[in-house]
Amino acid sequence: MKAIAQSRYGPADVLSLREVPRPVAGAAEVLVQVRAAGVDPGVWINMTGQPYAARAAFGLTRPRIAVRGRALAGVVAEVGPGVTTFQPGDEVYGTTGRGSFAEFAVAPVKWLARKPATLSFEQAAAVPISAVTALAALRAVRAGQRVMVIGAAGGIGAYAVQLAVARGARVTGVCGTDKVELVRSLGADEVVDYTAAEVDRDGPVHDVVVDTAGCRPLSLLRRAAAPRGVVVLAGGGHDSGGLLGGMTRLLRVPFVAARPGARFQGLFSGERAAELDELRDLIDAGAVRPVIDRVYPLAEAPDAIRYLALGHPAGKVVLTV
């Protein structure tokens, strides 16, 4: 089968479209004929091997898994031993740990759910990672609270705005000038153009501040949160190099948290069928919709990753297979 794969770490030039063996579904797994795959920042980490600490999981000198990509949407081609949840022909979406930038991918049943009926495969592939992260960031949000989403037009942020609105919160989105109308269309009550004002413009009034951009000082985020509020760090920042990359930001939290005021919460989420089912219901009910910036064919995956790395897509980047 055709797949986007690499043999060494490096920039997008290390990726190529090549023939690789078709995977085989094992116990509690299904083989999915991939129709579309989502492109997320994790692809860049796996591709470059940066930050270096990530290589402990992905391979010290070269990637253990050659095929890139995690998020997918497609049709079940085969089911592994003992699988009763799905059958061939079912339309599914979710994630895989063995590469989704390919014609076929194997995924555990626990990471898959039935695709939202109202979405195309391209739209569905834009959901699994970013929307699940946004869902986790907003778990504690209640109706009537004030929520600020920084990076409101990005992959995670666009979902966070919609999910907060669906929970009955009053939402302030933070984005660049060219994305103000998009964020308003997602349901934000107010939009802060970060080129004209800072996130603490209104003072410490937000019950929850979700930072998906990762580029503002923690002290500034704190000044936007209410005294008993919470700041959720859902983005590691643009620095992906060094030993820990964006994770160094989380190491600074104790120094800021030692002072009275809002508490900080690092976010580590994983995709499971339960969250995908919850999102499917919200999507099919019309409460949430994917925002897609660009769609590339599989062979142009390197270009898609380069575009994502620029840091300012409006929503998600997707590959069609």
DOMI-487147 format. One record per residue (C-alpha): residue number from 1; residue in three letters; y, z, x. Coordinates in nm, 2 decimals. Layout:
% residues N
<node n="NUM" res="ALA" Y="Y" Z="Z" X="X"/>
...
***
This chain:
% residues 321
<node n="1" res="MET" Y="0.00" Z="0.00" X="0.00"/>
<node n="2" res="LYS" Y="0.36" Z="-0.04" X="0.10"/>
<node n="3" res="ALA" Y="0.56" Z="0.27" X="0.20"/>
<node n="4" res="ILE" Y="0.87" Z="0.39" X="0.39"/>
<node n="5" res="ALA" Y="0.73" Z="0.58" X="0.69"/>
<node n="6" res="GLN" Y="0.83" Z="0.69" X="1.04"/>
<node n="7" res="SER" Y="0.64" Z="0.78" X="1.36"/>
<node n="8" res="ARG" Y="0.92" Z="0.99" X="1.53"/>
<node n="9" res="TYR" Y="1.22" Z="1.19" X="1.44"/>
<node n="10" res="GLY" Y="1.56" Z="1.02" X="1.45"/>
<node n="11" res="PRO" Y="1.83" Z="0.85" X="1.24"/>
<node n="12" res="ALA" Y="1.76" Z="0.62" X="0.95"/>
<node n="13" res="ASP" Y="1.66" Z="0.35" X="1.20"/>
<node n="14" res="VAL" Y="1.33" Z="0.52" X="1.25"/>
<node n="15" res="LEU" Y="1.22" Z="0.43" X="0.90"/>
<node n="16" res="SER" Y="1.04" Z="0.11" X="0.82"/>
<node n="17" res="LEU" Y="0.86" Z="-0.05" X="0.53"/>
<node n="18" res="ARG" Y="0.49" Z="-0.07" X="0.64"/>
<node n="19" res="GLU" Y="0.14" Z="-0.08" X="0.51"/>
<node n="20" res="VAL" Y="-0.03" Z="0.26" X="0.50"/>
<node n="21" res="PRO" Y="-0.36" Z="0.38" X="0.34"/>
<node n="22" res="ARG" Y="-0.35" Z="0.45" X="-0.03"/>
<node n="23" res="PRO" Y="-0.39" Z="0.83" X="-0.08"/>
<node n="24" res="VAL" Y="-0.68" Z="0.98" X="-0.28"/>
<node n="25" res="ALA" Y="-0.63" Z="1.25" X="-0.54"/>
<node n="26" res="GLY" Y="-0.82" Z="1.57" X="-0.46"/>
<node n="27" res="ALA" Y="-0.90" Z="1.87" X="-0.69"/>
<node n="28" res="ALA" Y="-0.60" Z="1.97" X="-0.91"/>
<node n="29" res="GLU" Y="-0.42" Z="1.65" X="-0.80"/>
<node n="30" res="VAL" Y="-0.33" Z="1.31" X="-0.96"/>
<node n="31" res="LEU" Y="-0.26" Z="0.98" X="-0.81"/>
<node n="32" res="VAL" Y="0.07" Z="0.84" X="-0.94"/>
<node n="33" res="GLN" Y="0.18" Z="0.48" X="-0.93"/>
<node n="34" res="VAL" Y="0.54" Z="0.54" X="-0.83"/>
<node n="35" res="ARG" Y="0.81" Z="0.35" X="-1.03"/>
<node n="36" res="ALA" Y="1.11" Z="0.53" X="-0.88"/>
<node n="37" res="ALA" Y="1.18" Z="0.80" X="-0.62"/>
<node n="38" res="GLY" Y="1.48" Z="1.03" X="-0.58"/>
<node n="39" res="VAL" Y="1.67" Z="1.06" X="-0.25"/>
<node n="40" res="ASP" Y="1.78" Z="1.41" X="-0.16"/>
<node n="41" res="PRO" Y="1.91" Z="1.59" X="0.14"/>
<node n="42" res="GLY" Y="1.57" Z="1.72" X="0.23"/>
<node n="43" res="VAL" Y="1.47" Z="1.36" X="0.32"/>
<node n="44" res="TRP" Y="1.74" Z="1.37" X="0.59"/>
<node n="45" res="ILE" Y="1.60" Z="1.69" X="0.73"/>
<node n="46" res="ASN" Y="1.24" Z="1.56" X="0.74"/>
<node n="47" res="MET" Y="1.36" Z="1.23" X="0.89"/>
<node n="48" res="THR" Y="1.58" Z="1.37" X="1.17"/>
<node n="49" res="GLY" Y="1.39" Z="1.70" X="1.24"/>
<node n="50" res="GLN" Y="1.72" Z="1.87" X="1.22"/>
<node n="51" res="PRO" Y="1.78" Z="2.16" X="1.22"/>
<node n="52" res="TYR" Y="1.51" Z="2.23" X="1.48"/>
<node n="53" res="ALA" Y="1.38" Z="2.53" X="1.29"/>
<node n="54" res="ALA" Y="1.25" Z="2.29" X="1.02"/>
<node n="55" res="ARG" Y="1.01" Z="2.14" X="1.26"/>
<node n="56" res="ALA" Y="0.79" Z="2.46" X="1.24"/>
<node n="57" res="ALA" Y="0.70" Z="2.33" X="0.89"/>
<node n="58" res="PHE" Y="0.73" Z="1.95" X="0.93"/>
<node n="59" res="GLY" Y="0.59" Z="1.90" X="1.28"/>
<node n="60" res="LEU" Y="0.72" Z="2.00" X="1.63"/>
<node n="61" res="THR" Y="0.74" Z="1.67" X="1.80"/>
<node n="62" res="ARG" Y="0.69" Z="1.42" X="1.52"/>
<node n="63" res="PRO" Y="0.66" Z="1.44" X="1.14"/>
<node n="64" res="ARG" Y="0.31" Z="1.56" X="1.02"/>
<node n="65" res="ILE" Y="0.37" Z="1.35" X="0.70"/>
<node n="66" res="ALA" Y="0.48" Z="1.00" X="0.79"/>
<node n="67" res="VAL" Y="0.58" Z="0.88" X="0.44"/>
<node n="68" res="ARG" Y="0.93" Z="1.01" X="0.33"/>
<node n="69" res="GLY" Y="1.04" Z="1.13" X="-0.01"/>
<node n="70" res="ARG" Y="0.95" Z="1.41" X="-0.25"/>
<node n="71" res="ALA" Y="1.09" Z="1.34" X="-0.60"/>
<node n="72" res="LEU" Y="0.91" Z="1.07" X="-0.81"/>
<node n="73" res="ALA" Y="0.86" Z="0.93" X="-1.16"/>
<node n="74" res="GLY" Y="0.57" Z="0.70" X="-1.24"/>
<node n="75" res="VAL" Y="0.24" Z="0.65" X="-1.42"/>
<node n="76" res="VAL" Y="-0.08" Z="0.84" X="-1.36"/>
<node n="77" res="ALA" Y="-0.33" Z="0.60" X="-1.20"/>
<node n="78" res="GLU" Y="-0.62" Z="0.83" X="-1.13"/>
<node n="79" res="VAL" Y="-0.69" Z="1.21" X="-1.17"/>
<node n="80" res="GLY" Y="-0.87" Z="1.43" X="-0.93"/>
<node n="81" res="PRO" Y="-1.18" Z="1.65" X="-1.00"/>
<node n="82" res="GLY" Y="-1.12" Z="1.91" X="-1.26"/>
<node n="83" res="VAL" Y="-0.78" Z="1.77" X="-1.39"/>
<node n="84" res="THR" Y="-0.75" Z="1.78" X="-1.77"/>
<node n="85" res="THR" Y="-0.37" Z="1.81" X="-1.80"/>
<node n="86" res="PHE" Y="-0.31" Z="1.44" X="-1.74"/>
<node n="87" res="GLN" Y="-0.50" Z="1.11" X="-1.78"/>
<node n="88" res="PRO" Y="-0.45" Z="0.76" X="-1.65"/>
<node n="89" res="GLY" Y="-0.16" Z="0.59" X="-1.82"/>
<node n="90" res="ASP" Y="0.05" Z="0.91" X="-1.87"/>
<node n="91" res="GLU" Y="0.42" Z="0.88" X="-1.76"/>
<node n="92" res="VAL" Y="0.51" Z="1.17" X="-1.54"/>
<node n="93" res="TYR" Y="0.78" Z="1.30" X="-1.31"/>
<node n="94" res="GLY" Y="0.79" Z="1.57" X="-1.05"/>
<node n="95" res="THR" Y="0.74" Z="1.61" X="-0.67"/>
<node n="96" res="THR" Y="0.49" Z="1.56" X="-0.40"/>
<node n="97" res="GLY" Y="0.45" Z="1.70" X="-0.05"/>
<node n="98" res="ARG" Y="0.29" Z="1.38" X="0.08"/>
<node n="99" res="GLY" Y="0.56" Z="1.12" X="0.04"/>
<node n="100" res="SER" Y="0.71" Z="0.95" X="-0.27"/>
<node n="101" res="PHE" Y="0.88" Z="0.65" X="-0.10"/>
<node n="102" res="ALA" Y="0.56" Z="0.45" X="-0.16"/>
<node n="103" res="GLU" Y="0.37" Z="0.24" X="-0.42"/>
<node n="104" res="PHE" Y="0.14" Z="0.53" X="-0.48"/>
<node n="105" res="ALA" Y="0.17" Z="0.91" X="-0.42"/>
<node n="106" res="VAL" Y="-0.06" Z="1.21" X="-0.47"/>
<node n="107" res="ALA" Y="0.09" Z="1.51" X="-0.63"/>
<node n="108" res="PRO" Y="-0.05" Z="1.85" X="-0.74"/>
<node n="109" res="VAL" Y="-0.07" Z="1.90" X="-1.12"/>
<node n="110" res="LYS" Y="0.14" Z="2.21" X="-1.09"/>
<node n="111" res="TRP" Y="0.44" Z="2.00" X="-0.96"/>
<node n="112" res="LEU" Y="0.42" Z="1.74" X="-1.24"/>
<node n="113" res="ALA" Y="0.53" Z="1.72" X="-1.60"/>
<node n="114" res="ARG" Y="0.54" Z="1.45" X="-1.87"/>
<node n="115" res="LYS" Y="0.85" Z="1.23" X="-1.82"/>
<node n="116" res="PRO" Y="1.13" Z="1.28" X="-2.07"/>
<node n="117" res="ALA" Y="1.09" Z="1.01" X="-2.33"/>
<node n="118" res="THR" Y="1.46" Z="0.93" X="-2.34"/>
<node n="119" res="LEU" Y="1.48" Z="0.85" X="-1.97"/>
<node n="120" res="SER" Y="1.39" Z="0.54" X="-1.77"/>
<node n="121" res="PHE" Y="1.18" Z="0.59" X="-1.46"/>
<node n="122" res="GLU" Y="1.49" Z="0.56" X="-1.24"/>
<node n="123" res="GLN" Y="1.67" Z="0.83" X="-1.44"/>
<node n="124" res="ALA" Y="1.37" Z="1.06" X="-1.44"/>
<node n="125" res="ALA" Y="1.33" Z="1.04" X="-1.06"/>
<node n="126" res="ALA" Y="1.68" Z="1.18" X="-1.03"/>
<node n="127" res="VAL" Y="1.59" Z="1.50" X="-1.20"/>
<node n="128" res="PRO" Y="1.31" Z="1.70" X="-1.03"/>
<node n="129" res="ILE" Y="1.47" Z="1.85" X="-0.72"/>
<node n="130" res="SER" Y="1.84" Z="1.87" X="-0.80"/>
<node n="131" res="ALA" Y="1.81" Z="1.97" X="-1.17"/>
<node n="132" res="VAL" Y="1.55" Z="2.24" X="-1.09"/>
<node n="133" res="THR" Y="1.78" Z="2.38" X="-0.82"/>
<node n="134" res="ALA" Y="2.07" Z="2.39" X="-1.07"/>
<node n="135" res="LEU" Y="1.85" Z="2.56" X="-1.33"/>
<node n="136" res="ALA" Y="1.76" Z="2.83" X="-1.08"/>
<node n="137" res="ALA" Y="2.12" Z="2.88" X="-0.99"/>
<node n="138" res="LEU" Y="2.22" Z="2.95" X="-1.35"/>
<node n="139" res="ARG" Y="1.93" Z="3.16" X="-1.47"/>
<node n="140" res="ALA" Y="2.15" Z="3.47" X="-1.52"/>
<node n="141" res="VAL" Y="2.44" Z="3.29" X="-1.70"/>
<node n="142" res="ARG" Y="2.51" Z="3.40" X="-2.05"/>
<node n="143" res="ALA" Y="2.72" Z="3.26" X="-2.33"/>
<node n="144" res="GLY" Y="3.09" Z="3.33" X="-2.30"/>
<node n="145" res="GLN" Y="3.09" Z="3.38" X="-1.92"/>
<node n="146" res="ARG" Y="3.32" Z="3.18" X="-1.69"/>
<node n="147" res="VAL" Y="3.12" Z="2.97" X="-1.44"/>
<node n="148" res="MET" Y="3.27" Z="2.77" X="-1.15"/>
<node n="149" res="VAL" Y="3.06" Z="2.48" X="-1.00"/>
<node n="150" res="ILE" Y="3.18" Z="2.36" X="-0.66"/>
<node n="151" res="GLY" Y="3.07" Z="2.01" X="-0.58"/>
<node n="152" res="ALA" Y="3.05" Z="1.94" X="-0.96"/>
<node n="153" res="ALA" Y="3.00" Z="1.57" X="-0.92"/>
<node n="154" res="GLY" Y="2.72" Z="1.59" X="-0.67"/>
<node n="155" res="GLY" Y="2.34" Z="1.58" X="-0.72"/>
<node n="156" res="ILE" Y="2.30" Z="1.95" X="-0.80"/>
<node n="157" res="GLY" Y="2.65" Z="2.01" X="-0.93"/>
<node n="158" res="ALA" Y="2.64" Z="1.75" X="-1.21"/>
<node n="159" res="TYR" Y="2.33" Z="1.92" X="-1.35"/>
<node n="160" res="ALA" Y="2.48" Z="2.27" X="-1.30"/>
<node n="161" res="VAL" Y="2.79" Z="2.18" X="-1.50"/>
<node n="162" res="GLN" Y="2.58" Z="2.05" X="-1.79"/>
<node n="163" res="LEU" Y="2.33" Z="2.34" X="-1.78"/>
<node n="164" res="ALA" Y="2.61" Z="2.59" X="-1.78"/>
<node n="165" res="VAL" Y="2.77" Z="2.42" X="-2.08"/>
<node n="166" res="ALA" Y="2.44" Z="2.42" X="-2.26"/>
<node n="167" res="ARG" Y="2.42" Z="2.80" X="-2.20"/>
<node n="168" res="GLY" Y="2.75" Z="2.85" X="-2.37"/>
<node n="169" res="ALA" Y="2.96" Z="2.92" X="-2.06"/>
<node n="170" res="ARG" Y="3.32" Z="2.82" X="-2.00"/>
<node n="171" res="VAL" Y="3.29" Z="2.59" X="-1.70"/>
<node n="172" res="THR" Y="3.53" Z="2.50" X="-1.43"/>
<node n="173" res="GLY" Y="3.42" Z="2.21" X="-1.21"/>
<node n="174" res="VAL" Y="3.55" Z="2.15" X="-0.85"/>
<node n="175" res="CYS" Y="3.55" Z="1.79" X="-0.72"/>
<node n="176" res="GLY" Y="3.76" Z="1.52" X="-0.55"/>
<node n="177" res="THR" Y="4.03" Z="1.32" X="-0.73"/>
<node n="178" res="ASP" Y="3.81" Z="1.02" X="-0.79"/>
<node n="179" res="LYS" Y="3.55" Z="1.22" X="-0.97"/>
<node n="180" res="VAL" Y="3.77" Z="1.43" X="-1.20"/>
<node n="181" res="GLU" Y="3.70" Z="1.22" X="-1.51"/>
<node n="182" res="LEU" Y="3.32" Z="1.22" X="-1.45"/>
<node n="183" res="VAL" Y="3.31" Z="1.60" X="-1.43"/>
<node n="184" res="ARG" Y="3.52" Z="1.62" X="-1.75"/>
<node n="185" res="SER" Y="3.27" Z="1.39" X="-1.92"/>
<node n="186" res="LEU" Y="2.99" Z="1.63" X="-1.83"/>
<node n="187" res="GLY" Y="3.15" Z="1.90" X="-2.04"/>
<node n="188" res="ALA" Y="3.36" Z="2.10" X="-1.79"/>
<node n="189" res="ASP" Y="3.64" Z="2.29" X="-1.97"/>
<node n="190" res="GLU" Y="3.86" Z="2.27" X="-1.66"/>
<node n="191" res="VAL" Y="3.85" Z="2.06" X="-1.34"/>
<node n="192" res="VAL" Y="4.00" Z="2.16" X="-1.01"/>
<node n="193" res="ASP" Y="4.08" Z="1.87" X="-0.78"/>
<node n="194" res="TYR" Y="4.02" Z="2.02" X="-0.44"/>
<node n="195" res="THR" Y="4.27" Z="1.79" X="-0.27"/>
<node n="196" res="ALA" Y="4.55" Z="1.96" X="-0.48"/>
<node n="197" res="ALA" Y="4.43" Z="2.32" X="-0.53"/>
<node n="198" res="GLU" Y="4.18" Z="2.56" X="-0.39"/>
<node n="199" res="VAL" Y="3.89" Z="2.73" X="-0.57"/>
<node n="200" res="ASP" Y="4.07" Z="3.06" X="-0.59"/>
<node n="201" res="ARG" Y="4.36" Z="2.90" X="-0.78"/>
<node n="202" res="ASP" Y="4.30" Z="3.12" X="-1.09"/>
<node n="203" res="GLY" Y="4.21" Z="3.43" X="-0.89"/>
<node n="204" res="PRO" Y="3.89" Z="3.64" X="-0.92"/>
<node n="205" res="VAL" Y="3.80" Z="3.55" X="-1.28"/>
<node n="206" res="HIS" Y="3.46" Z="3.37" X="-1.26"/>
<node n="207" res="ASP" Y="3.15" Z="3.56" X="-1.35"/>
<node n="208" res="VAL" Y="2.94" Z="3.31" X="-1.15"/>
<node n="209" res="VAL" Y="3.05" Z="3.08" X="-0.87"/>
<node n="210" res="VAL" Y="2.79" Z="2.81" X="-0.78"/>
<node n="211" res="ASP" Y="2.86" Z="2.65" X="-0.44"/>
<node n="212" res="THR" Y="2.67" Z="2.33" X="-0.39"/>
<node n="213" res="ALA" Y="2.91" Z="2.19" X="-0.13"/>
<node n="214" res="GLY" Y="2.86" Z="2.45" X="0.14"/>
<node n="215" res="CYS" Y="3.19" Z="2.38" X="0.32"/>
<node n="216" res="ARG" Y="3.42" Z="2.66" X="0.22"/>
<node n="217" res="PRO" Y="3.46" Z="3.00" X="0.38"/>
<node n="218" res="LEU" Y="3.26" Z="3.28" X="0.21"/>
<node n="219" res="SER" Y="3.57" Z="3.49" X="0.18"/>
<node n="220" res="LEU" Y="3.74" Z="3.21" X="-0.02"/>
<node n="221" res="LEU" Y="3.44" Z="3.19" X="-0.26"/>
<node n="222" res="ARG" Y="3.46" Z="3.56" X="-0.31"/>
<node n="223" res="ARG" Y="3.83" Z="3.54" X="-0.41"/>
<node n="224" res="ALA" Y="3.72" Z="3.30" X="-0.69"/>
<node n="225" res="ALA" Y="3.46" Z="3.54" X="-0.83"/>
<node n="226" res="ALA" Y="3.52" Z="3.84" X="-1.06"/>
<node n="227" res="PRO" Y="3.47" Z="4.19" X="-0.90"/>
<node n="228" res="ARG" Y="3.12" Z="4.22" X="-1.05"/>
<node n="229" res="GLY" Y="3.04" Z="3.85" X="-1.03"/>
<node n="230" res="VAL" Y="2.79" Z="3.66" X="-0.82"/>
<node n="231" res="VAL" Y="2.84" Z="3.38" X="-0.58"/>
<node n="232" res="VAL" Y="2.53" Z="3.15" X="-0.56"/>
<node n="233" res="LEU" Y="2.50" Z="2.95" X="-0.24"/>
<node n="234" res="ALA" Y="2.31" Z="2.64" X="-0.35"/>
<node n="235" res="GLY" Y="2.41" Z="2.42" X="-0.06"/>
<node n="236" res="GLY" Y="2.36" Z="2.49" X="0.31"/>
<node n="237" res="GLY" Y="2.67" Z="2.30" X="0.42"/>
<node n="238" res="HIS" Y="2.72" Z="1.97" X="0.61"/>
<node n="239" res="ASP" Y="2.61" Z="2.11" X="0.95"/>
<node n="240" res="SER" Y="2.24" Z="2.01" X="0.98"/>
<node n="241" res="GLY" Y="2.22" Z="2.03" X="1.35"/>
<node n="242" res="GLY" Y="2.13" Z="2.31" X="1.60"/>
<node n="243" res="LEU" Y="1.86" Z="2.56" X="1.55"/>
<node n="244" res="LEU" Y="1.93" Z="2.67" X="1.19"/>
<node n="245" res="GLY" Y="2.18" Z="2.42" X="1.07"/>
<node n="246" res="GLY" Y="2.33" Z="2.51" X="0.73"/>
<node n="247" res="MET" Y="2.12" Z="2.83" X="0.72"/>
<node n="248" res="THR" Y="2.36" Z="2.99" X="0.96"/>
<node n="249" res="ARG" Y="2.59" Z="3.03" X="0.66"/>
<node n="250" res="LEU" Y="2.35" Z="3.26" X="0.49"/>
<node n="251" res="LEU" Y="2.34" Z="3.48" X="0.80"/>
<node n="252" res="ARG" Y="2.71" Z="3.54" X="0.76"/>
<node n="253" res="VAL" Y="2.66" Z="3.68" X="0.41"/>
<node n="254" res="PRO" Y="2.60" Z="4.05" X="0.51"/>
<node n="255" res="PHE" Y="2.93" Z="4.06" X="0.69"/>
<node n="256" res="VAL" Y="3.12" Z="3.95" X="0.38"/>
<node n="257" res="ALA" Y="2.90" Z="4.14" X="0.13"/>
<node n="258" res="ALA" Y="2.97" Z="4.47" X="0.31"/>
<node n="259" res="ARG" Y="3.31" Z="4.47" X="0.14"/>
<node n="260" res="PRO" Y="3.35" Z="4.57" X="-0.23"/>
<node n="261" res="GLY" Y="3.35" Z="4.28" X="-0.48"/>
<node n="262" res="ALA" Y="3.12" Z="4.00" X="-0.59"/>
<node n="263" res="ARG" Y="2.77" Z="3.98" X="-0.45"/>
<node n="264" res="PHE" Y="2.62" Z="3.68" X="-0.28"/>
<node n="265" res="GLN" Y="2.29" Z="3.52" X="-0.36"/>
<node n="266" res="GLY" Y="2.11" Z="3.26" X="-0.15"/>
<node n="267" res="LEU" Y="1.91" Z="3.01" X="-0.35"/>
<node n="268" res="PHE" Y="1.56" Z="2.90" X="-0.26"/>
<node n="269" res="SER" Y="1.39" Z="2.72" X="-0.55"/>
<node n="270" res="GLY" Y="1.07" Z="2.53" X="-0.58"/>
<node n="271" res="GLU" Y="0.97" Z="2.27" X="-0.84"/>
<node n="272" res="ARG" Y="0.70" Z="2.37" X="-1.09"/>
<node n="273" res="ALA" Y="0.58" Z="2.22" X="-1.42"/>
<node n="274" res="ALA" Y="0.74" Z="2.50" X="-1.63"/>
<node n="275" res="GLU" Y="1.09" Z="2.41" X="-1.50"/>
<node n="276" res="LEU" Y="1.02" Z="2.04" X="-1.55"/>
<node n="277" res="ASP" Y="0.91" Z="2.10" X="-1.90"/>
<node n="278" res="GLU" Y="1.22" Z="2.30" X="-1.98"/>
<node n="279" res="LEU" Y="1.44" Z="2.03" X="-1.83"/>
<node n="280" res="ARG" Y="1.26" Z="1.76" X="-2.03"/>
<node n="281" res="ASP" Y="1.33" Z="1.94" X="-2.36"/>
<node n="282" res="LEU" Y="1.70" Z="1.98" X="-2.27"/>
<node n="283" res="ILE" Y="1.72" Z="1.61" X="-2.17"/>
<node n="284" res="ASP" Y="1.54" Z="1.48" X="-2.48"/>
<node n="285" res="ALA" Y="1.77" Z="1.70" X="-2.69"/>
<node n="286" res="GLY" Y="2.07" Z="1.54" X="-2.53"/>
<node n="287" res="ALA" Y="2.20" Z="1.85" X="-2.36"/>
<node n="288" res="VAL" Y="2.16" Z="1.71" X="-2.01"/>
<node n="289" res="ARG" Y="2.17" Z="1.36" X="-1.86"/>
<node n="290" res="PRO" Y="2.11" Z="1.24" X="-1.51"/>
<node n="291" res="VAL" Y="2.41" Z="1.09" X="-1.32"/>
<node n="292" res="ILE" Y="2.31" Z="0.81" X="-1.09"/>
<node n="293" res="ASP" Y="2.55" Z="0.68" X="-0.83"/>
<node n="294" res="ARG" Y="2.34" Z="0.40" X="-0.67"/>
<node n="295" res="VAL" Y="1.99" Z="0.25" X="-0.70"/>
<node n="296" res="TYR" Y="1.83" Z="0.08" X="-0.41"/>
<node n="297" res="PRO" Y="1.50" Z="-0.11" X="-0.38"/>
<node n="298" res="LEU" Y="1.22" Z="0.06" X="-0.18"/>
<node n="299" res="ALA" Y="1.28" Z="-0.17" X="0.13"/>
<node n="300" res="GLU" Y="1.64" Z="-0.05" X="0.15"/>
<node n="301" res="ALA" Y="1.55" Z="0.32" X="0.17"/>
<node n="302" res="PRO" Y="1.73" Z="0.35" X="0.51"/>
<node n="303" res="ASP" Y="2.05" Z="0.23" X="0.36"/>
<node n="304" res="ALA" Y="2.01" Z="0.47" X="0.07"/>
<node n="305" res="ILE" Y="1.97" Z="0.76" X="0.31"/>
<node n="306" res="ARG" Y="2.27" Z="0.65" X="0.51"/>
<node n="307" res="TYR" Y="2.48" Z="0.64" X="0.19"/>
<node n="308" res="LEU" Y="2.36" Z="0.99" X="0.09"/>
<node n="309" res="ALA" Y="2.45" Z="1.12" X="0.43"/>
<node n="310" res="LEU" Y="2.81" Z="1.02" X="0.38"/>
<node n="311" res="GLY" Y="2.83" Z="1.33" X="0.16"/>
<node n="312" res="HIS" Y="3.01" Z="1.21" X="-0.15"/>
<node n="313" res="PRO" Y="2.78" Z="1.03" X="-0.40"/>
<node n="314" res="ALA" Y="2.87" Z="1.08" X="-0.76"/>
<node n="315" res="GLY" Y="2.54" Z="1.22" X="-0.88"/>
<node n="316" res="LYS" Y="2.20" Z="1.10" X="-0.74"/>
<node n="317" res="VAL" Y="2.07" Z="0.81" X="-0.53"/>
<node n="318" res="VAL" Y="1.74" Z="0.66" X="-0.64"/>
<node n="319" res="LEU" Y="1.49" Z="0.41" X="-0.51"/>
<node n="320" res="THR" Y="1.30" Z="0.17" X="-0.73"/>
<node n="321" res="VAL" Y="0.94" Z="0.08" X="-0.63"/>
***
